Each structure stands twice: as structure tokens, then as C-alpha cells.
Amino acid sequence: MKKDKIGIIKKLRVILDKKTKILLLIMLFCTILFSILEMVSISAIMPFISMASNPGIIDSGYYKVAYDFFEFNNKESFILYFGVFLVIFYLFRGMYSLLYTYFLNKFSFDNFSKFANKLFQNYLNMPYKNIVKYNSSTIIKIVSSDTLNLSFLIQNILLLCSEIFTIVIFYILLLYVRFKMTLGLTLVMGVSVFFVIKIIHKMASVQGERRSKSQENFLKLITASFGNFKILKLKGNEKELTQTFFQESSDFSKSYINSYTISFAPRYIIESIGFSTLLAAVLYLLLRYESPDMIIPVISMYALALYRMLPGISRVLGNYNQIMFFKKSLDIVHKDLNNYTEEYGNENISFNNSIVLKNVDFSYNDKTKVIDNVSLEIKKGEKVAFTGKSGRGKSTLVDLIMGINYPSSGEILIDGTPVTLQNIRSWRAKIGYIPQDIYLFDGTVGENVMFGSDVDEKKAIHVLKTANIWDFLSEKDGLNTIVGERGVQLSGGQKQRIGIARALYSNPEILVLDEATSALDNETESKIMDEIYNISKDKTLIVIAHRLSTVEKCDRNIRL
């Protein structure tokens, strides 16, 4: 338990910023104040009932001290004012509880937003060769679900601190009343709690691992099924996928069922042991003192304290269970927030003459070089083709030119200036990229063309006209034409033209086609390539292709 707590605290210290840490301390203070109000609200009602039923007790003890301090003249007015004070106190407690609950939830869900934003930014700034190792459904799960679970974990830590503080106060009170009896109860309860925690820790951790794994598989199956819907229909394996989906969703739900069942188990176990122990203590006191009048005040105090402490201990164990259940999310978020990210500068880089690759090597790992000692020059305005068999490194080489990946050794020079993290933004902004598989999200044509850029409808219409697809769109809803997920409502040629329009929207100096027309029929490919050559008359064009017919109008063909 100690080891896990230290691990959790250390990881939270790493991922929480200074402002959040300060807010956490403020929330901790508010949590302690909340527990004090809770304790007073329970403790104050019994003295009032005692005074109302027996005013004579005001003549002794703490009642007498308060009565004399406030200089009351009669007992009735003292009881009346005390009752009014309690009404005001309970109204205040209710308002504070409501505000505390609001700010606790606000703090928790603001953290969800912060963690989600940080992770999203981190993923965007990760090197390309690292981010491609992630499955998209894994990223979706981490950003949308694990960050939320982490906010629940922090919330449970605050609630756990509140309950511990309340339990400690009541425990000190019981030590003051009966030192030996309290220690005896502590021994019995301590052993019970120890074994319950040992069991909970193991079970909650197992369920947390199970939840994380089943949720990831659950999301992967959804993504894979609807991303290959046409193939799914052709194979006719809906039944098999439904069974697999049911299995994963069942595992996911069972992990939560088991977790919440475990969270309630300590309450029943601890309360049963606690009150059984209290009854045993009552019997012991009766046998020892034989006079009920001597032990009733003591038993009343213990009953009141345990009435509050035992549910508190149960909630502590429940909070601990939730912390262990969500700890896997903390591990994941902590790990991915500490992944290497690229920190870009804002230096400008000009492209007026040439792109030079000088003794460039590249490998995805230390064992195999994908690019080995390549040197070449591309003049501004030149139309250059890279051809060769699959797996020869064409796309990898062009990724290096675009600044998507970085050479393992050697350098890339633009007009003699090396491409670095300080000027990479400026360099990438000069490039329009048209891949083989144009990804269109489920939205409008305008949203897909302007994605991530400033909204300019006139410019969007202009590039769609340049890409020879505006006439088709104007017969529908223009920029508001819905494309469907992955452009399912468009033909292959129409998707490519929207991809071209997207690449042209930022008015790039360089156009890169990565097998952009290989999936099209010869006639459509010929038309689109003619359009691209026409569009790129005043631009540098880099084409990756298998078919020589695709690159016959290029100035150079570099075969790998």
C-alpha cells in the first residue's frame, strides 16, 4: 500500500502544473473544513436533545461553562438560542456542502480538460515515427477516457483525505474517553482493515488492468468494423463480429461491476466487525461494573463515534479501491505526458534556389537503414519523380524532404540553410501534400478543405475550382456538401480532387504526390495528373509513383 501511494503521489507531482497543485492544496483545505462541519453537525445534535429533555444538565460540565460565558439568565433562553444557532449552522453547512460539491466536481473535470488538452498537444507534437506506433483507438481511449478516470482518481484522493481527517478527530476523542478500550478496539479493527485492504488492493488492480485492456479492444473493434464496412458486408461476418463485440463489452462492464461491488464490500465487513466488537465491549463493561448507569455515557459516546467512524472507514476503503481501479489510467497518462515531443521555433526559412540532401541516412531502429547515404539536389520549380519497387524507401525519402521525419545522419539544406526544429514550421508550411489515401472526416467539403487553417470561403471555392470539382459541388450544397466518414459519399476521383484542393489551400510552393493516383483507373488518373501538372506550373513538384506513365511529364526520374 505504501509503495503504491508513493508511486501515485510522485506521478501526480510530475503531471500537475503549479497552478493545479495550488488549487489541490486549497481543495484539500476545503475538504478538511467540510469534514469538520460534518463532524460538528453529528456531534451537536445530541447535546441539544439532552438539554431539551433534561435542562438540569446545564448546571454542570461544558454546558455550565458556555452558560456562564454568554451570561444567560435562564436555561430556557440558553436552550432556545442554542437551537437557533444549530438551525443557522445547519443552513450554513448545507450551503457550504453544495458549494464544496460544485467546486470539487469543477476541480476534477477541469483537470480532465487540462489532461486531455496536454495529451492531445503532446500527441500532435510527437515525432512522426513515434506516433505511427499508436493505434488511433488507443489514442482516443487515452484522451477521452483515461484522462477522465485520472480526474476521478484525484477526486477520490481528496475524499479519502476528508474521511481520514474525520476518523482521526473522533479517534482522538475516544482515546481521551477510554484509552485502553480504544486501543483494544483499534487492534481488532486494525487487523480487519489490514486484511480487507490487502484483498481490495489486489482485486481492484486486477479489475483496473482488465478495464483498460477490454476498453482498448472494445474501441479497436468499433474502429476496425466501421472503417472496413464494405469488406464486412462482403464477408458477411456480422455475427462473428457481434459475438466478439459482446465479449469485449461484457468484459468492460464486468470490470466496473466487480469494482463497484468491491467498493461496497468493505462497508459491510467493517461495520459488521465494528459493531460486533462494540457489543462485546458493552458486555464486558456490564460484567465488570455491573451498574448500567456508569457505562451508559461511555457506550453512548462510542456508539456516536463509531456511527460516524465505521462508514468513514468504509468510504476510505472505497476511495482506496477507486484509486487502485483508476491507477492504470494514471500510469498511462503519466507515461504519455513524458514522451518525447518536438519543440518548434518560429525561425523563417526561404526557398528560392534548391533543396539539397547531403549524405542522408535514416532508420526506424538501429538495425536496418531504410535510407543509406543519399545525396541529391532538387531545383526550385523542378518536377521530380521518385520511382521504384515497393519497400525501396521512396515515401520515407520524401518524408525526410518534407521534414516529417529527420535524418539519422547527414543533413537537409534549403538554399544552404539546414532544416532544424527552429525553422521546421516555416519549411513545412511551404509544402502541400496529397497522399494516396485521402482521409476525409465526416463533415462538409469546406470543413475538410480548410481543416486546421483560417476559414476563408472564397479561397476554398477558388482551390476547389482549380482542382476541377467545384462544378460538381455547386450542383449539390457547395461548400456545405456532406462527404461522409472517409469520404464514403464521393468517388475516388472526387476524393482526390478534394485532397488536391486541401493541399492548395495554403498556397504552397511545393506539391508532393505520394502515390496519389495509384488507386484510380487510367482515364481518371490521366485527367488528374494533367490537372496537377497544370496547377504546379509555378511550383516545385515531387511525385512518388509506380507507373512510369504517371511521371512522364516530370523533368527527372530518380529510381530507387
N, C-alpha and C positions, 0 to 999 in steps of 0.2 A: 504493500500500500504506500509506504513512504517513498519508495523508488518511483512509483507511478506519479505521485503528487509532485515530486521534484521535477520529473520529466515534463509534466503538464505546465508547471509554473515557468520553467525555463523556456519552453516553446512559446508560451504566451508572451513572455518578456521580449522575445525576438520579433514576433509578428505584430505586436501592438505598438502604434506610434505614441509619441509623448503625450499628445492631447488625449488620446483614448485611455492611457494609463492614469492621467489626472482625473478623467471622468470616472474611471473604475474606482479610484480611491474615494471620490465624492459619493458614488453609488454605494460603496462599502459602508461609509459613514451613515448614509440614509438608511441602509439595511439594518445597521445596529440600532439606530433610533427607532426604526419600525419594530424591531424585536423588543425593545424596552417598553414601547407603548403597548405591545401585545401582552407583555408580562404584567404591566400595571393594570391593564383592563381586566385581566383574570383575577389578580390579587386584590383589587379594590372592592369588588362586589361583596366579598364575604364580610369584611368589617362593617360595611353599611347595613347588611342584613342582621348582623349580630347586634349593632346599636339599636336598630329599629325594633328588634324583638326583645331586647334587654337593655334599656337605657342605662341601667346601673353600672355597666362595664365602663362607662365613660369616666368613672371615678378612679380608675387605675390604669397603669401602663401607658402605652403610646397615646391612647385616647385622651388621657388626662393631660399629657404634655401639649398636644395640639389644642385642646380646650382652653388651657391657661394661656398659651402663646397668643391666640387670637382674641383673648379676653371676652369670651362669651359669658352671658348672664344666666342662660338656662339651657338645659340639654335639648329641648325641642328645637330651638333655633339652630343649635350646633348640628343636629341631625338633618334639619331642613337645608342648611347651607351646604353641608357635605353632599346631600342628594343632588342639589342644583349643580355643584361642582362636577359631580360624576356625569350628569347629563351633558354639560358643556364639554367635558373631557371626551366622552364617547362620540359626540358630534365632531370634535377636532380629530379624534382618532380615525373616524370614518372618512373624513376629507383627506387626511394625510395618507391613509391606506389607498384611497383612489388615486391620488396624485403619485404616490410611490409606485403603484402598479403601472400607471401610464409611463412614467419615466424609466422604469425597469424594462418595460417592453420596447420603449423608444430606443434606449441604450442598446438593447440586444439586437433589434432589427436594423438600427443604424450601423452596427458592426457588420451585420450581414451584407449591407450595401457596400461598406468600405472594403471588406474582404473580397467580395465579388468584383468590385472595380479594380482592386490591386491585382487580383489574379488575371482578370481579362487583359489588363495592361501588360502584365508580365508575359502572358502567352503571345500577345502581339509583338512584344519586343524580344522574344526568344529567337536565336539563330534558326534559319530555315531547316538546317539538317537535324536540329534537335526537335523542332515542333512536329516534323513529319513522323516522329516515333509515337506520337499520341494518336489515339483513336478519337474521332470527333465526339462520339457519345461519352467517352471518358471525360473530355473537357467540359461537356455540357453538364455531366453529373457533378463534377467538382465545383464549377462556378455557380450552379443553381442549387445544388443540394448540400454538398459538404460545407459550404460557407454558411448556410442556414443552420446546419447541425452544430457548427462551431459557435454560432451565436447562442444556441440553446445550452451548449456546454458552459459558456461564460455566465449565462443566467443562472444555471444550477450551482455554480461556484458561489455566486452571491447569496443565493437562498440557503446554501449549506452553511455559509458563514453566519447568517442570521440565526439559524436554528442552533448552531454550536454556541453562540453567544448567549442565547436564552437559556439553554441547558446548563451552561456554566454558572450563570447567576442563580438559578434555582438550586443547583448542586451546592454552591457555597452556603446558601440559606439552610439546606438540610444538614450540612456539616456543622453549622452553628447550633442547630436544634439538637441533633443526636449524632455525635461524631462517630462512635463505634458502630451504631446501627447503619449509618450511611455507608461506612466503609464495607460493612458486610454485604449490603445491597449492591455496592459498586463491584465487589468481587464476583458476585453471581451474574450481574448484568454485563460486566466487562467480558467475562468468558463467553457469554452468549453472543454478544455483539461481535467479538473477535471471530468466532466460527461463522457467523452469518456473513460478515464481510469477506472472509476467505472464499466462501461459496459464491457470493454475489460477484466478486471481482472476476473470478474465472468464467462464470456463466455470462456475465454482461460483456466481457471482452470477446468471447466466442460469438455471441449474437451480433456484436458490433462488426466483427470481421465478416460474418455471414451477410449482414445487411449491405455492407459496402460492395461485396462481390456480386450478390444477387441483383442489386440495383444497377451495377455496371452492365451485367449481362442482359438485364431487362431492357436498358436503353439501347444497347448494341443491336438487339433483336428487332426493336422498333425501327431503328435507322436502316438496318440491312433489308428488312422486309419491304418498307415503302420506298427505299432507294432503288430496289430492283423489282418493282411491282409487276412490270411486264413479264419478266422471267418467271416470277412467282406464278402468274396466271397460266403461262405456257406449261410449266411443270405440274400445275395442279396440286401442289403440296400444301395447300392451306391448312388441311387437317393436322399434318405433322408440325407445322409452324405454330398452330394454335395450341397444340399439346405442349410444345417447348415453352411457348409464352406463358401458358398456365403454370408450368412447373417453376419458371423463374419468378413470376409474380407471386406464386404461393410461397416460395422461399423468402421473398422480400417481406411479405405480410407476416409470415410466421416469425421472422426475426423481431418484428415490432410486437407481435402478440406475446412472445416469450419475454421480451424485455419489459413490457409493462406489467406482465404477471409477476416477474421477478421483483419489480419495483414495489409491488403491494405486499409481497410475501414477508419482508422484514417487519412491517407493521403488525401483522397478526402474530408473528413469532415473538417479537419483543414485548408487545402488550400482554400476551398470554403469560410469558415468563415473569414480567414485571409485576403484574397484579397478583399472580400466584405467590411470588416472593413476599409482596406486601401482606397478603393474608397470612402467610406463615409467620411473618414478623408480629402481626397482631395477636395471633395465638400464643406466640412466645411471651409477649408482654403481659397478656392476660394471665398466663400461668405463673409468671414471675411476680407481678404486682397484685394480682387478684382483685384490684379495685379499678373498675372501668373509668371512674372519674379522673384518675391520674393519667390515663393514657389517651383519653379522647382528644385533647388538644394536639398531642403529638401525632396521633393517627390522622387527624383532620389535616394537619399541615403536610404530612407525607402524601395523603390522598390527593390534595390540591396540587402539590408539586409534581407528583407522578402523572396526574391527569394531563398536565402540560408537557412534562418531560418525555413521557413514553411516545406520544405521537411525534414529538420533536425528534427523538432518536430515530423513529421510523422514517421521518422525512429526510433526515441526514443520510440514512442508508439508501433511500430512494434517490436523493440527489446524487449520491456517490455512484449508484447504479447507472444513472443517466450520463454522468461524466464519463464513466468507463465505456458506455454504449457509444457515445459520440467521440471518444478519444481517437478512433481511427480517422475521423474527419480532420481532427487537429493535426494528426501526423501527416495526412495528405496535403493539407493547406500549408503547413509549415515547410514541408519539403518543396512544394512548387513555388512558394514565395521566395525561396532561397535558391532557385535555379538561376543559372547564368542568363542575364539579359543584356542586350546591346544598348549602350548609352550613346545616343546620337548627338552630334554637334550641328551647328547651323551654318557652317562654312559653305561658301558658294564654290562651284567648280564649273568652268566654262568648257564647252565642246565646240571648237572651231576648226580643228585640223584632223586629229586622229585618235583612235583607241589602240593602245599597244599592250599586248600581253608579253611579259618578259620572264622566260624560264618558269612558267607556272606549273605547279604540281597541286593535286587535290586528291584527298582520300576521305572516305566516311569513317574509317578507322585506321589504325596504324599498320594494318597488314597489307591492304591492297590499294594501290594507286589507281584511281579512275582516270585522272589526267596526269600525264608524265612529261614534264619538261617541254611544255608547249610555248612557242613564241610566234606571234603573228601581229599584223597591223591591219586595221580597218580604217580607211579614209572616210572623212565626213562626206555624206551624200552617196557613198558607195552602196551597191546592192550585193550582199554576200550571202552565199548559201553554204550550209553545213550538211553534208550527206554522208551516208554510210549505213551499215547494218545496225540493227538494234543492239544496245548494250555497249556501243563503242564510245559513249561519253558525249554525244552531241548536245543533249539537253543540259548536262552537267557543265559543259564548257560555256554554253550561253548563259546559264545561271551565274557563273563566275563573272562574265562580262557585264551582266545586269546588276551585279552587286547583291544578288540573293544569297549566294554562298561566297566564302572568302578563300583564297588560295592557301594551301598548307605551306607552300613556299613560293618564292617569286613574287611578282607584283603586277598590278594592272594600272596603266598610266593613261590619263586623259589629258591630251596636249602637254604631256610631260609631267603632270601632277598625279601622284599616287592616289588611288581611291582608298579612303580611310573612313572610320566611323564618324569623323568630324565633318566630312563632306558627302557622305553616302546618301543623305536625304536629297541633296541637290542633284546628285547623279541619277538616282532612281526616278526623280520627278521628270527627267528628260526622256523616259522610256515608256512606250505604250506596248503592252504585252497581250498577244492573242494566242491562247493555248488551244490544244486540240479539243479538250472537253470544256466548253464554255459553261461555267456554273452560273445559272440564273436562279435567284431565290424567288419564293412565292410572293410576288408583288407586281407593280406596274413596270412597263418598259422604261419610263422615266426614272423610277427609283433604281432600277438595275443599271442604267447608263450613268447616272450621277452618283452612284454609291460611293460614300466616303468623301465626296467633293462638295464644293459650294453649289447650291441649287441655282441653275441658270437655264430656264426652259428654252429660250431662244437658241442658246448654244447646243442644247440637247437635240433640238429639232434639226439644227444645221448638220451635226455629225451623223444623225440618222439619215438625212438626205444624202450626205456624202457616201454613206455605206449602202445606198440604194435600197432602203427598206421603208422609207417614210410614206411612199405611195400606198404600200400595203397597210401600214398602221393608220393612215388617215381615213381609210375605209372602215376602220373599227373605232377605237376610242383614243387614237393618237397616243400621246404620252401616257394616258391612263389605261392603255390596253394591258389586261392581266396576262402574265406569261405562264402562270402555274409553277409549281415546285420543279426546279431544274429545267424550266422552260418546256414543260410537257405539252403545252398547247401550241408550240411552234414547230416548224420543220427544222431539219438540221441546218439548211442554208440560212433560214431566218435567224436561228440562234447565233450562227457565225457572224452574221451582219450586225446583230446587236452587240456581239463581242468586239467587233471592229469599231463600232460607234463608241463603246465604252473606252477602248484604248485611245481613240482620237479625242475624247472629251477634254483631256488635259493639254491638248495641242503639243504632243511630244515631238522631240527632234529625231528620235529613233523609234522604229517599229520593229518588234520581234514577233515572228510567227513560229510557234513551236508545234510542228505537225498540225497546223491549224485547219487544214483542208483534207487530211488523210481519210477522214470518215465519210467524206462526201462522194457522190458519183462524179464521173469525169466531167460531165457537162457543167454541173454546179460548181465544181472546183475550178474549172477554167474561167467561168464568169467571175467568181470571187477573186481569183488571183489577178485577173485583168483589172478589177476594181482596186485591188490593193496596190498594184504597180502604178496605177493612175494616181491614187491618193498619195503615194510615197515619192512622187517626182522630186520634191524638195526636201526629202527626209533620207536618213540612213536606214537601210532595210537589212535586217538579218533574218534569214529563213532557215528553219530546220525542216528537212523533208526526206522521205524515202524515194519518191518518184522523181526522176530527172525532169519529166515534163513540167513539174511544178516550179522548177527553178531555172528554166531555160532562158528567162529574161534577166537573170542576175549577171552582174559583172564578173563575179568569181565564184567558183565552186570548190570549197575546201572539203576534201573527202577524208573522213576519219576511219 
